[in-house]
Amino acid sequence: MKVLFCGLKNEYGKPSAGPSFEYQNFYDVLCRMEGVEARFFGMDEVMAQAGRDKMNEMLTQEVIEWQPDLLFCFLFTEELKKETIKYITDKTSTKTFNWFADDHWRFEIFSKYWAPLFTAIGTTDSQAVEKYKELGIKNVIHTQWGVNTKLFFPKPSSENYEITFVGINYSKRQEYIKYLQDSGLPVQAFGTGWLAGRIPKEKTAEIWSNSKINLNFTESYAYGSKFLLKSFVRLFVKKELGRYKFDVHHFFANFKSALSMRSRQIKSRTFEIPACGGFLITGDADNLGDYFINGKEIVIFKDKKELAEKCKFYLAHPEERKKITEAGYQKVLTDHTYEQRFKQIFKTMGLL
């Protein structure tokens, strides 16, 4: 099966930010899947050199010439023109698919307008499936983040940690970390906005592998005065391909989107930490219980107080921690790799 993966080569389209999540995870997995011949089309790289119009022409031409069985897209914003997707879907033999990453808050302002253009689409939001159906959009596959086991696997080290969090400092994360520190717990935070600063990506898996407890927070950045100000601006203005324009006609959709940004959603970290042989304590999120058994494969907390209590308990009970860590590791390898996610999508689309 021939798959043309169309996404950003660089994180947020910025070369200085390094390779994008989808390039390192989705495309890398596709390249190694048995029976799959994968090619990459970097929208950001081509658009930077040739412009949006030419980039769309070049994508269409590649589809026509190579004739892939599937065009697998990971749209960031409106890089692709609607007419480009519609032409490939309707006028070529290639099936089209897009993975919508943020339907928890982008459904009203983005996803629902683009979904009908594809042969099928994927969403990680369990509530979005019904929302699509209510609009007559039935080409929806409920999927979820997973793990690329070539990037995330146990990495023993002589350097050990007690309690760690790796990620950007935003939303309520600092509040959680401070509460744990004030409770006398030995917690360290790594990433942009923390005292320890950013760490190399290859160091992340090593920290997860060698921490007694790894933390994950599921709130979005929708928190605090800065978010409220940005939310107000978004009611009237939207950013499209790096440019701002007034968007008052979609006021109510923008309002719904702003409210939805407070929802808790599953992060890829939820699968990556167990894949590294790490013990995970995480905030709850949309249908998280469908993927892990709380207290058996991972541990879920509901508030700061319970988080501190569970951190103290599991630091003091290494055998309990070990059992959960091993069960979580096996669960990810058995059920939650990206190869498994993609195979299910391909089967649903009639490609396998």
N, C-alpha and C positions, 0 to 999 in steps of 0.2 A: 504494500500500500504506500502510495506516495503522498506525503504531507508537506505542504508549504506553510511554515509558521510565520505569521506576520505580527510583529510587535516592536517594541522599542529595544534597541541594542543597549542603550545606556539608561540608567536610572533617571526617571523624569525627563528623558531626552537630553541629559547633560553629560557630555563626555567626562567632565571632571568628577562626576559622582560615581563613576565606575559602571560595570555591567549591571543591567537591570535584573530584577527578580525573575521575570519571565524568561529571560535569556539563559540565566544560570540554572534555572529549575525546569521549566517546561520544555524549552528547546533541547537542553542537554539530555533530558529523559527520552524525548522523542528520537534523538539521534542513536540512542542505545537500545531502543525497543526492537525485539526480534520481529522481522517481517515488515518493518517500517523504514522507508527511505525518506529522510527529512532534509528540507532546505530552509534557510532562514532569509526573510525579507525584513531588513531593519528600516522601519518607517522613518525614524528620526534621522538616521544617517543619510538616507536617500533624499529626504525632504530638505535637509540642511544644504545639500549640494545642488539639488535640481528644483526645489520648490514643491509645493503641495500638488499642483495640477500635474506636473510631470511625474511625480512619484506615483500618483494614482494611475497614470497611463502605463508606467513601467510595471506596476503590479499586475494590471490587466493583461499586459503583453506576456509576462512570465507565466501567468495561468494558461493563456492560450497556447503558448509554445511548449511548456513542460507537461501540461494536462495532469495536474495532481488530482488524486482522488478526493483530497480534502484541503481546503484553505482554513487553517486554524488561526483565528485572530485573537489578540489580546489588546483591545482598544484602550488607549489612555484617555483620549478625548476625541475630537473630530478630525483626526488625521486623514481617515478615509472618507471619501465622499459617499453619500448615500447611493448615488447613481452607479458608483463603481461596484459596491457590494451587490446591488440589485442586478446589475448586468452579469456579474460572475455567477450569482445564484440562479438566475433565470435563463441565461443565454449560453452557458457552458455546461459541460458534463461534471464539473467540479462541485462538490457539496461544500457549503460554508458553515462555519461554526465560530461563535465568539464566546469567550469566558468573561462574564460580567463580574468584576471583583468587588464592587461596592454597592450592590443593590439595596443594602440596608438603608442607605441614604441617597443613592443616585438614581433610584428607580424612577422617581417622579420627574427628574430634570434631564435624564439622559437615556437610561436603558430602555424604557418603554417605547421610545421613538425609533430605536435602532434594531430592537429584537426582531420585528417582522421582516427585516431585510435578509436575515440569515436562514439557511436550511434548518438549523437548530441553534439553541443558545444554552449556556450553562450558567447557573446562579448558585451562590453559596448561601443565599438567604432563604430559609425554609418558608418564610411568609410570602416571599415574592412569587412563588409558583402560582398561588391562588390569585394574586394580583394580576399576573399576566393573563390567566384564564378569564378573569372578569372583563378583560379588554379584548377577548377573542384571540389572544396569542397562545397557541397551544404547542409550539415547537420548543418547549422548555424542559431542560434536564437539571434536576437538583443534584449538584455535586458539592465538593468541599475541598478545602486546602489539604495538602498531604505532605509528603516528604520525598526529597531526592536523596536516596540512601548513599549515593556516591559523594555527596557533600556533607551529609550529617550521619555520623556513625560514632561509636565509642572511641575516644581518643585519650588513652591513659596518659597521665603526666605526673611529674614529681611535685607539681604545684597544686595544692588543694585549697578548697574554699568551703566556707560554712553555708551562708545564704547569699545568693546572687540574683541580680536582675540585669539583663542585657537588653537595651532598647533606648529610644529617645526619651528625654525627660519632658513629658507634656501631660495635660489633663490632671488626673488625681494621683499620678504615679509618685510624685514627690511627697504628697500627703501620706501615702501608704508607707513609703520608705522611712520617712521621718517618724511615723508612729512606731514602726518596728525598732528603729534605733532608740527611741525614747523608752521603749519597753525593755531595753537592755539586750536586744538581739544583735548578733554579729552579721549585719547585712552590708553588702557592697553593690553598688550600681555602676554599670559601664554603659557608655554611649554619649551621644551629643546632649549637652546640657547638664551632665553630671560631673562631679569633681574629678573622677578618674578619666573622663573624656572618652572619645571614640577609640575603639580597638579594631585591629585588622579583622576582616570577616572570617579569616581562617582561624582566628583565636576564639571566636564565639563557641564553636562546637567543643573546643578544648575546655572552656569554662563550664559549659553545660555538663560535660562528661565527668568533671572533677569537683562538682559542687554537691554538698550534702542535700541542699534544697535549692531548686530553681523556681523563680517566681514568674508568673505571667499575669498581666492585667488586661482586661478585655474592654475597658471603656475606650471610646474614641477620643480624639482631641477636643471634643465638644464640651468644654468645661472652662469656666472662668470668664473674666471681663473681655479678654481679647477675642474669645470665641463669640460672645454675644455681639460685639461690634462687627466682626466679620459676617456673622449671620444676618445682621441688619443690612449690611451692604449687599449681600447676596440676594436679598429680596428684590433688588432693583437692577443689579449689575451682574453680568457673568463674564468669566474669562474663557476665551475660545482661541486656541492656537496661539497663546501668548498675548492676545489682545483683549481689552475690556470693552464691553458694549452694554447699553441699557437693555434690560430684559423685563420691563414692567408687565408685559403681556402674560408672563408666566408667574405672576406674583404668588398665587395660591400654591402652585406646584413647588416654587422655591421655598415657601413657608413650610410645607409638608416635609421637604427635604431637610430643612434646618432642624426641625423637631426630631426627625429620624436619626440625625447624626449623634444623638445621645444614646442610641441603642448599643448594646454590647454584642460584639460579634467574635466568632472564632478566628484566631490568628494562626498563621502558619507555624508560629513558635509552639503552639499547642501540640503539634505532631513532631516537630524537629527536636524538641528537648527529650522526649522519650526515646527517639531514634538514636540519640547520642548516649543512651544508657543513663539519662539524667532523671532524677526524681522531680516531679512537677507538682507545684501547688498553684492553682489558677483561679481567677475569678470566674464566675459562671457566665455563660453566653448562650445565644440562640441555639437551641437543640444540641448542646454539647453532650448531653446524656445519650444521644444517639450514637456517639462515637467511642466513648469511654465509660467505664463503670466507676463512679465516684467511690473512693476509699479502697478500691481494688486495683485500678490501673493508673489513676491519677488522683489528686485530692483537690476538691473544689471548696473555696471559701465564699462567704456571703458579705462580710464586712471586715473592717480593720481589726476589730476585737477578735473575731474568729480566726483571722489570718495569723495574728500573733500567737493565739492559743495553739493553733495547729503547727506553727513553726517550732514552738517550744516542745510540743509533744513529739514530733518526728525527729528533732535533734536528739531527744533523750531515748528514742526507741529505734536504733539502727536496724534491727531485724525486721520490724514492720516496714520500715523505709525500703529495705532491700527487696522484700516480697512485692511491693507495689511497683518499684522500679523495674523489676524483671518482667512483671505482667504487662506493664505499659510498653516496654520495649518489644515484647512478642506481639502485642496487639497492633502496633504500628507496622511492623514488618509483615504481618499477616493480612491486614485490612486497609492500611492507610498510605500506601506508596502512590506516587503520581502515576506510575505505570499501571497500577490497578484502576485508578481514577480514569485514565485515558482509555483503557480497554473497555470499561463500562460505557463510556461516551460513544466510542466507535461502534460497539454492539448495538446500542440504542439507535444509532444513525444508520444501521444496516451496512456498516463498512467491514465488519468482521463476521 
